[in-house]
Amino acid sequence: MSEDIRWGIVGPGRIADKVTGDFGLVDGARAVAVASRSLDRAEAFAQRHGIERAHGSYAEILADPDVDVLYVATPHPQHHALALAALRAGKALLVEKAFTATAAGAAEVIDLAQETGTFVMEAMWTRFQPAVVTLRDLVADGAIGEVRAVQADLGVAATYDPADRLFDLVLGGGALLDLGVYVVSFAQMLLGTPERVVATGSLFPSGADAEAALLLDHVDGRSATLTTSLRYALPGQARVFGTTGWIDVLPRFHHPQTIVLHRAGAEPETITRPQLGGGYSHELIEVTEALRAGRTESAVMPLADTLAVQQVLQQAADQLGVPHAEAPGF
Ligand SMILES: NC(=O)c1ccc[n+]([C@@H]2O[C@H](COP(=O)([O-])OP(=O)(O)OC[C@H]3O[C@@H](n4cnc5c(N)ncnc54)[C@H](OP(=O)(O)O)[C@@H]3O)[C@@H](O)[C@H]2O)c1
């Protein structure tokens, strides 16, 4: 395909501003339209980013025939209904993490994507960071032997405000879906799907989870120990342990610049791989290239992994007593 892939942005909030700033670094992609629940906000965003068309409702961008793919940047429970409607409208999708608020919601979106043969990917930008690509290559080359364990933590000390999306359950509040998704997805990338999930933690007065520690048990002895929190800060460190060494992913591991390879019996090797732009360009390149090539899925962020991650998050939320639900509409 020689023509540009035409992108639409849905939900022009904080992350949409950052991600859209990286479009200039992506060959063959153009952000052509934006949709907000308010025409004023859509117009202001369009003006800031030099986007041609501003839509004052999400339904309008779904009906825009000159948009190939939507970047969905609404809060997590507001992804599901929109994603289903977009797939029915024939739009490909890049959906922000967490992909949905529930595992059942993720399964529905994935099923419809597969049924319609439409490209969908979770915007798990970590997997596309050059330092993480290098880490995967080293592991595949056997640099640390067989991976047996993963440790990762990600947390911030956020000031409690029940109206903020981080704490409001209607907006998918809680540490698990906002930050826990990164530690779980990182473990999934290296160990695959666990057999058993054990979670402990505490809740905010809103019912959203404030902090959680997860043990992912692979039954054969492999494990991940993961910590996430909105109650206290965590460094954002990850470590991958193999039978002949380990790799440190220096903070913050969800968009790292540097990893340190510790091969058994050798001096540590520090490897630095900077991101392009704000670090979001890599996932935009992945989607743009996939669409140009006619692929319906990313090999780096496959839908099976997205579903497995959502199932781990669901089990952890259930164990903590956090009642996540998808928003009924958009
Ligand atoms: N990859 C990353 O690094 C990263 C970083 C931060 C967030 N995220 C993800 O991106 C998503 C959005 O996060 P954000 O921090 O950008 O949130 P945000 O600043 O609150 O923006 C979300 C946007 O969604 C729209 N929206 C639709 N329904 C809404 C509702 N019921 N309540 C509130 N807003 C609603 C709003 O835009 P309009 O009303 O104008 O349509 C709003 O501006 C989340 O899923 C989050 O996990 C990813």
The ligand as an ORCA input file, in Angstrom:
! r2SCAN-3c Opt
* xyz 0 1
  N       0.686      4.588     27.617
  C       0.830      5.450     28.584
  O       1.923      5.864     28.912
  C      -0.389      5.968     29.293
  C      -0.249      7.045     30.169
  C      -1.401      7.549     30.759
  C      -2.635      6.976     30.494
  N      -2.738      5.912     29.669
  C      -4.045      5.291     29.397
  O      -4.811      6.152     28.568
  C      -6.174      6.175     28.991
  C      -6.557      7.621     29.298
  O      -5.723      8.141     30.331
  P      -5.446      9.727     30.502
  O      -4.509      9.846     31.640
  O      -5.097     10.354     29.226
  O      -6.901     10.186     30.986
  P      -7.564     11.624     30.806
  O      -6.521     12.700     30.783
  O      -8.627     11.697     31.841
  O      -8.208     11.571     29.353
  C      -9.197     10.656     29.023
  C     -10.113     11.268     27.980
  O     -11.141     10.320     27.734
  C     -12.341     10.995     27.407
  N     -13.458     10.350     28.118
  C     -14.395      9.549     27.553
  N     -15.286      9.126     28.452
  C     -14.910      9.668     29.622
  C     -15.466      9.624     30.936
  N     -16.583      8.925     31.207
  N     -14.844     10.300     31.902
  C     -13.714     10.994     31.659
  N     -13.151     11.102     30.426
  C     -13.746     10.426     29.421
  C     -12.163     12.456     27.774
  O     -12.086     13.184     26.559
  P     -13.360     13.935     25.909
  O     -14.393     14.070     26.996
  O     -12.800     15.226     25.456
  O     -13.828     13.071     24.807
  C     -10.812     12.528     28.464
  O     -10.069     13.665     28.137
  C      -6.266      5.198     30.164
  O      -6.722      3.950     29.713
  C      -4.836      5.110     30.664
  O      -4.504      3.898     31.273
  C      -1.643      5.417     29.032
*
